[in-house]
Amino acid sequence: MRTPIIAAALVLVACGSSMPPPSDRLASAEAAARSARELGAEREPKAALHLKLASEQIDQAKKLMADGDNKRADLILQRANSDAELSVMLAKENTAKAAAEEAQGKVKNLKAGK
C-alpha cells in the first residue's frame, strides 16, 4: 500500500522540480555584464566588485544548468542580473561625476579668464 503512494510522491516531486533551462535569464545577465564592461565598470571599485560577483554567479549558473538544476540556476541568474545592472548604474554614475567635474573645471577657467 505504501509503495504506490511513495511512487506517486516521487513522480510529483520529479515533475514539479523540472523546469526548462533559464536561457533568457542567462542571456540577460550576460548582456548586462557586457554592458558594464563596455561602460568601464572595471575602473570603478564598487562597479568592478558587482561585475565580478555577476560573472562568478553566471559561471555558477552555467554549471548548475549543465547539471540539470535549472531552478537554482534561475535564482542565481536573478542575482547575477541584479549585480550586473548595479555595476552598470555605478559605472554610469562614475562617468557622470567625471563629466560634471570636467564641466565645473571649464566654468572655473572661463570665470578666471574674464
Order of alpha helices (4+ residues) and beta strands (2+ residues): alpha-alpha-alpha-alpha
